[in-house]
């Protein structure tokens, strides 16, 4: 399976938005997190992110097919954030996200620190990030009675 990342351009906003809705809708239905769930965002939000100078948005491809997306936020002092990352449901649990993280760590080889958050109740996500070397920061944010965000960091020494 050939996984690649293609840097998104403005013309890709509709594709990203469509995939984002499809990928996040099961979570929106489960957790009712209407304020923050990417499935509930207007396309203008995706366009805004693509246009941000501090953001690199990529379409995730598997054997040439669009299967997801990842947004990298460039912060100060060689720190980077991931928000969001998503893989379409029919391509999940195939090792794609793991490979995407390997690729972004090569692209942003100067990174000293990576940050991301996920839903605490989504054990598979937490397992993936911990397997990739991310550690819980201790910070959590209760979104509603069903859902809590948990924050992760990963450090590199150069």
C-alpha positions as CSV (number, residue, x, y, z in Angstrom):
1,X,0.0,0.0,0.0
2,X,1.6,3.3,-1.2
3,X,0.8,6.1,1.2
4,X,1.6,9.6,0.2
5,X,0.8,13.2,1.2
6,X,-0.1,15.9,-1.3
7,X,0.0,19.5,-0.1
8,X,-3.5,20.9,-0.4
9,X,-4.3,23.9,-2.5
10,X,-7.4,26.1,-2.3
11,X,-9.0,24.0,-5.1
12,X,-8.9,21.0,-2.7
13,X,-11.0,22.6,0.0
14,X,-14.2,20.9,-1.2
15,X,-12.6,17.4,-1.3
16,X,-11.1,17.9,2.2
17,X,-14.4,19.2,3.5
18,X,-16.3,16.2,2.1
19,X,-13.8,13.7,3.5
20,X,-13.8,15.4,6.8
21,X,-17.6,15.2,7.1
22,X,-17.5,11.5,6.2
23,X,-14.7,10.7,8.6
24,X,-16.0,12.6,11.6
25,X,-19.8,12.0,11.3
26,X,-19.7,8.8,13.3
27,X,-18.0,10.7,16.2
28,X,-20.5,13.6,15.9
29,X,-23.4,11.1,16.1
30,X,-21.8,9.3,19.1
31,X,-20.6,12.3,21.1
32,X,-23.0,15.1,20.0
33,X,-20.0,17.6,20.1
34,X,-21.7,20.0,17.7
35,X,-19.5,23.0,18.6
36,X,-16.1,21.4,17.8
37,X,-16.6,18.4,15.6
38,X,-15.1,18.9,12.1
39,X,-18.1,17.1,10.5
40,X,-20.2,20.1,11.6
41,X,-17.9,22.8,10.2
42,X,-18.7,24.9,7.1
43,X,-16.4,24.7,4.1
44,X,-15.2,28.2,4.9
45,X,-13.4,26.9,7.9
46,X,-11.4,24.5,5.7
47,X,-10.7,27.3,3.3
48,X,-9.5,29.5,6.2
49,X,-7.1,26.7,7.4
50,X,-5.7,26.1,3.9
51,X,-5.0,29.9,3.6
52,X,-3.3,30.2,7.0
53,X,0.4,31.0,6.6
54,X,1.2,28.9,9.7
55,X,-0.7,25.8,8.3
56,X,0.2,23.1,5.9
57,X,-2.8,20.9,4.9
58,X,-2.3,17.6,3.1
59,X,-4.5,15.1,1.4
60,X,-3.6,11.6,2.4
61,X,-3.5,9.2,-0.6
62,X,-3.4,5.4,-0.6
63,X,-2.5,3.9,-3.9
64,X,-3.5,7.2,-5.6
65,X,-7.0,7.4,-3.9
66,X,-7.9,10.2,-1.5
67,X,-8.4,8.6,1.9
68,X,-8.0,11.4,4.4
69,X,-6.3,14.5,5.4
70,X,-3.9,16.0,8.0
71,X,-3.3,19.6,8.9
72,X,0.1,20.7,10.4
73,X,0.2,23.9,12.4
74,X,3.6,25.5,12.6
75,X,4.2,27.0,16.0
76,X,7.2,28.7,17.6
77,X,10.5,27.1,18.5
78,X,10.2,24.1,16.1
79,X,6.9,23.0,17.6
80,X,4.1,21.6,15.5
81,X,0.5,20.7,16.1
82,X,-1.7,18.2,14.3
83,X,-5.3,19.2,14.0
84,X,-7.1,17.5,12.5
85,X,-6.0,14.2,11.1
86,X,-8.6,11.9,9.6
87,X,-8.9,8.8,7.6
88,X,-12.1,7.8,5.8
89,X,-13.9,5.0,7.7
90,X,-13.5,2.4,5.0
91,X,-9.7,2.9,5.2
92,X,-9.3,3.0,9.0
93,X,-7.4,0.3,10.9
94,X,-5.1,-0.4,7.9
95,X,-2.0,1.3,9.3
96,X,-2.5,4.4,7.2
97,X,-2.5,7.0,10.0
98,X,0.7,5.4,11.4
99,X,2.4,5.8,8.1
100,X,1.2,9.4,7.8
101,X,2.9,10.2,11.1
102,X,6.1,8.7,9.8
103,X,5.9,10.8,6.7
104,X,5.2,14.1,8.6
105,X,8.0,13.4,10.9
106,X,10.3,13.2,7.9
107,X,8.9,16.3,6.3
108,X,9.2,18.3,9.5
109,X,12.5,16.8,10.5
110,X,13.5,19.9,12.5
111,X,10.6,19.3,15.0
112,X,11.5,19.3,18.6
113,X,7.9,19.0,19.8
114,X,4.6,17.7,18.4
115,X,1.2,18.4,20.0
116,X,-2.3,16.9,19.4
117,X,-5.5,16.1,21.1
118,X,-8.1,13.4,20.8
119,X,-11.2,12.0,22.4
120,X,-10.3,10.2,25.6
121,X,-13.2,7.8,25.1
122,X,-11.8,6.8,21.7
123,X,-9.4,4.1,23.0
124,X,-8.1,3.2,19.5
125,X,-7.0,6.8,18.9
126,X,-5.3,7.0,22.3
127,X,-3.6,3.6,21.7
128,X,-2.3,4.8,18.2
129,X,-0.8,8.0,19.5
130,X,0.8,6.3,22.5
131,X,2.2,3.6,20.2
132,X,3.7,6.4,18.1
133,X,5.5,7.9,21.2
134,X,3.0,10.6,22.2
135,X,2.5,11.1,25.9
136,X,-0.4,12.5,27.8
137,X,0.3,16.0,29.1
138,X,-2.2,15.7,31.9
139,X,-4.4,18.4,30.4
140,X,-8.0,17.4,29.7
141,X,-11.0,19.4,28.5
142,X,-14.5,18.2,29.2
143,X,-16.6,18.9,26.1
144,X,-19.9,17.4,27.3
145,X,-21.1,14.6,29.6
146,X,-20.1,12.0,26.9
147,X,-16.8,13.3,25.8
148,X,-13.4,14.6,27.1
149,X,-10.5,15.8,25.0
150,X,-7.1,14.5,26.1
151,X,-3.9,16.3,25.1
152,X,-0.6,14.7,23.9
153,X,2.9,15.7,23.2
154,X,5.9,14.1,21.7
155,X,9.5,15.4,22.0
156,X,12.5,14.9,19.9
157,X,16.1,15.7,21.0
158,X,18.3,16.9,18.2
